[in-house]
Amino acid sequence: MMTSAYRPRNPGHDYYGRGTYLVTLVVGGRERRLSHFAEDSENKGVTDRGSLVLTPLGEAVEQTWLRLPEAQAVHGNRVRVHACVCMPDHFHGVIEVMEPMAWSLGDIIQAFKAVCTSHWQRLQGLEASVNRPISVDLSGAGVPAWLREKAQQYPNEGALIRCLSKKQRQEYYTLVGRCLQPLFDENYDDTVCMDERHRKAMIAYVRDNPRRALLRKRLPEYMQRCLHVQIGDRSYGAFGNLFLLRWARKIQVKCHRKHPVSGLPYEETTDYADERRQWESAILEGCTVVVTPGISAGERQMKKACLDRCFPLIHLQKEPIGAFWKPERQRFNACVNGTLLILAPWDLDQMGAVAGVPSDSDYSRFHNLNTLAAEICAFDGEAKIILRS
């Protein structure tokens, strides 16, 4: 049975069957307990994973993950682990379920989290709280009545932490303090693997995480994450080089899917070839930023050329940018070069229908993103950009 503390990212997915997942766990309070970057990391190459140094707790967490197949085999569950990394305040791991199980993925991850918590508490010289009788905490004032009642149900041994509901655990942990709380937050995030290419990308992302984190530390001006950038009357989430908004000239790359006269794919026509030459010529002259959502094939080709050739680019996307959102490798590397800003409008679905198509459809979203691209090209960012935390 799936544990009550687990909220699946994909509610319709079968978490008991075969599948591969990228799992992310966050240390409670975002405390930096699992690793740190070596003090001399500034003198090392950014691809040197040796600059990430595991703490004793991080080593225990990593070993617990690597031993998951053996631990789960005892319960009849066949799993395989492909990669993991203990970042200072969070953990990433890729796990594959080899055959249908009686346990869910949530059950397996919760068991993993419990073992990690036990390691953490033993390193503090404490008894693992999963087997800790709550009766030992009944002395002193301020003990709630429900806690005393719960302990009385088990007069010989005292109620155990695992017997409490989620709400009761939260109140209990507030009473006893952080040292007896779980190492990781109650919930976690999982991404379901779609195909073999996606699986390889998941593994590459996990292995590349230390490099990405070190680059964000070294290049904060190119790796800014701002949840609210006010441009005119609209608010965006942003990631990348915000200075690109202040460039003197911006040009919008907007292409039809089909040529309005010939009906051919627009990117295959001479009109597109002529426009692309004009765009690239403007870029090479300097002081020009391309602005596009990269939706149609022609727009995507130009966006890719910008990323490949380090041309300055403002890319609009429909996916929101939250507090921990990160771009994929190619766009991340463009941010490292200072040549990319990613913008995501917060109220995209409230911009209105296009041609009678509801505003929350991809058709209207894509048209509205191009409308926003035109607004950004016309905007005098030097005078009016307002940043809000």
N, C-alpha and C positions, 0 to 999 in steps of 0.2 A: 504494500500500500504506500502511495506517495506521502512523504512527510508533510505535515501541515505548514511547516515554516517555508516550504518551497513554492515559489510562484513561477511556473514555467514561462519562458519567453514565447514559446509557440504552443498555445493551449491545445491545438488540434493534433499535435505530433504525438506519436506513440513512443513514449520514453521507456517502454519495457522491451522494445524490439531492437533490431540491429541499427547501428548508426554511429557516426563520429561527431564529436562535439568539441568546441573550444569553450572551456570553462574559465570563468574569472571570479575569484574570491577576493574580497576587500577586508583588510585587517580592521577590526573595530576602531572607530575614531580616526581612521587613516593614520594610525600610529606606525612609525617607521621601524618595524621590529625584525623584518626578515633579511635585510641586506643593506649595504651602503656602497657608494662609489668611493674607491680608494682616494686618499688625499692627493696623491700624485697623478690622478687620472688626467689632469690637464696636460701632462707631458706624454700622454699615450694617444695612439690613434683611436678615432671614434669607433672603429670596428673592433677594438680590443675588448672582448667580453671579460677579460681578466680584471678590468677595472671595477666590475661589480663583485663585491665581496660578501659572501653569505655570513650571517651571524650563526651561532650554534643553533638557534631556533630555525633559521632558514634552512640549514643543513638537514635538520630533523624533518622539516616539512617536505623538502625535496626527496629525501629517502622514503618517506611515507608514500609519496606519489609513485615513485618507481617500484615500490613493493605492492602497489594496488592489485596487479594481476594475481599475485600469489595470495594476498589476503582475501580477495573475492572468490578465488577458486574454492576455498573452504566452504563457501556458501552456495557453490554450484553456479557461480556467475563467471562467464568467460569475457574478460576485457583485456584490452591492450592499451598501453600508454605510449604516445609518440614523442612528446616534447613537454617541457615545463620550464618555467622561470620564476624565481622568487624575487620580485621587485621589492624595493624598500617597504611599501605599504599595501601591496596587493600581489596576487598569485595568478599566473596563467598556466593552463595545462590542456593538452589535447588528449582525449580519451576515446577509444573505439569499443563499442559493444559488439562482440563477435556473433552472438546468437541470442534469441529471445530469453528473457530472464524472469524469475519470480520477483526480483527486486526492480525498482525503477532507477533511472539515472539519479533522481533526487535522493533516493535511499543511499546509493553508493557515495554520493558526494557528501551527504550529511554524516555518514560513517567516517569518511576521510577527515572531515572537519573536526569530529569528536576526538579522533586520535591526535590531530595536530594540537587541539586545545590541551589534551593530556600532556603532550610533550612540553608545551609552554608552561603549564603549571608545575610540572616536575622540575623544570629548569629554575623555577622560582622557589623550589623546596616545598611545594604544596602538594597535597593529595589531589588527584584528578577529580574535578568537580562533578563529572558525570556519575560517579559513584559516591558522591559526598552526601551523607545524611543531613537534611536541612535542620534536624533537631539540634545540631551543634551551634546553630546561630540563633537560638531562642533566648539566650540570656540578654539582659539589658533592656532598657526602655525603647519604645518605638517599634516593637515587633508587631506587625499587623495580625489581627485575629485569624484571618484565613490561613496564615502560615502555621500558627499553633494548631488549628483544626486539622490541617493537612498532616502534620507530624503525628497527631494522635491516631490517625488511621493506620500508622505503622509503629505501634508502641515498642516493638522489639528492636527495630533497626533505624527508624526514622525515615521519612519520605526522601526519595532520591530526586535529584534535579530533573532527571528525564521523566519523572511522573508529573511535572508541572505543565500547565498550559503555557502558550507563548506569552500571554499577558502576565501570568504569574511569574514566569521566569524573568521578565523585564523588571518587575517590581522587586523580585528577590535579588537580582544582580545590583540594582540601585542600593539595596540595603547592605550587601556584603562588599561592594567595591569592585573596581576594574580587574584586580588580580584574579578573581574567581569567575570572571565572565568568559564567554567563548573567545577564542583568538580571532575568528572571522565574524563578520556580520551575519545575521540570520539568513538573509537571502543571498543569492548569487546570480550571475548571468551565464547563460549558455547560448552559443550560436550553433545551429544545426548545419552540418556539412552537406552541401548539395551534390557534389561530384568529386572526382579524383583531383581535378584542378583546384577546387576549393580546399580540399584536404591539404594539398601541398602549400597553398597560400596560408592556411591556418598555422601550419608548422613553421613556415618561414616567418610569420608575424611574431610568434612566440620567441623564436631564436633571435630575432632582430630587435626585440623590445629594449634590451640594455642600450644598444646604440642609439635608438630613437630617444630614449630618456636623456642620455648624455647630450645629444644634440639640442634638445629643448632647453637643457640647462645652459649650454654654451651660447646659444643664439636666441635669447628671449625676444629680441626685436623682430625676428623673422618667424617666431613660433607663438605669437600672441593668440590667446583664446579669449575672446570677449563675447559675453552672452548678449550684450545690447550695444550695437553700433547704430546711432540715429543718423539716418541719411534722409534729409527732408522730413516728410511725415511718417516714414516707415522705419521699423526697427528690425535689425538683422542679428543673427548669431554669426560670429566671424572666427576664422582661424587662418593665420599666416601673417603676411607683411602688410599691415594697415597703411603704411606709407604709400602704397600703390593707389589708394583712393585720392591722393593729393597730386598725382601726376598731372602735368599740364594738359595732356590730350588723351582721350580714351575713344576707342572705336568699337562699335558693336559688330560682332560677327553673327549675322542672322541669315539662315538659308531655308528655302522651301524644301520640302521633301521631293517634290516633282517640279519640273520646269513648267511655268504657267502656260507656255505656248506649245512646246513639243511633247510635254508629258513624260519626258525622260527623267530618270533620277537626276536631281539638280547638280549633284557633285560630279556628274559625268559630262556636263555641258561646258561649252566655251565661255558662257556667261560666268559660271562659277570659277573657271580657271582665270578669267580676267579679274574678278573680284579678289581672288586669293593673291594674285600678284600685287594688287593695290594694297591689300592688308599687310603683306610681308614687306613691301617697300616702305610703308609708313612705319613699321616696327624698326626696320634697319636704319631709318633716318633718326631714330631716337625720340625720347619723351612721348612714347605711345604705349598705351596698355590696351590689350584686347579684353573685351567684356563679352561673355557668352555663357549660356547654360549648357552648351554642347549637346543639344538634343537631336537635331536632324543629322544625317550622315555627313553633310558638308560641315556643319558646326563641330561635330566630333573630330573630323579630320584636322580642322584648324586648331582645336583645343589640344589634340595630340602633338601637333607640330610645335605648339608653344611649350608643352611640357618637355618634349624631346630636345628642343633647341634652346631652352632656357630663355624664351621670350616672356616678357611680363604679361601676366594673365590674372584677371579677376573672374573666377568661376562661380556662377550661381547654381545652387542645388536645391532640390525640394526637401531633402532629408534635413531635419533640424540639427543644430549644433548645440549640444548640451555641455554640462560641466566637465565631462570626461570623454567627450567625443574626440576621435582621432582620424585623420585621413589614411587611406591605404598607401602603400609604399611609394608609388610613382608620384603622387601629389605631395606626400610628406617630403620626398627628396627635393621637389621643386620649392617647397617652403624653405628647406635648408639653404637653397641658393638665393633666397630672397625674391624669387620671381613669381610667387603665387599668393593670392588672397582668395579664400573660399568664403562665400557669403550664403546664408540660409535665412530667408525672410520668415519671421515668426507668424505672420497672419496671411500666409499665402492662400489658404482655403477661404479667406474672407474677402478676396479681391473681386469676386463676382464671376458669374457664368460667362463663357465665351461661346457665341453662336448658339445659345440656348442649352449648352452642355453644362451640367452642374459644376460649381467651382472646385469641388473636391475630387474631380476626375483628373486623370493624367493629362487629358487633352487640354482642359482649361489651365491646369497648373503649368504646363509647358508654355502655352501662349502667354500666361501672366508673367512667367519668368523672363520671357523676352521683353515684355513691357517694362519690367524692372531694370533689365539691362540697359534699355534706352534711357530710363530715368537717371541711372548712375552715370552714363556717358555725358548727360547734360548737366550734371550736378557740380556745383563749385565746392568741392570738398574742403578746400583750404579754409574757407570761411565758416562752414556750417556743420562739419562733423562734430558730433557730441558723443563721447564715450561714457557709458554707464556700467558700473560693475554689477 
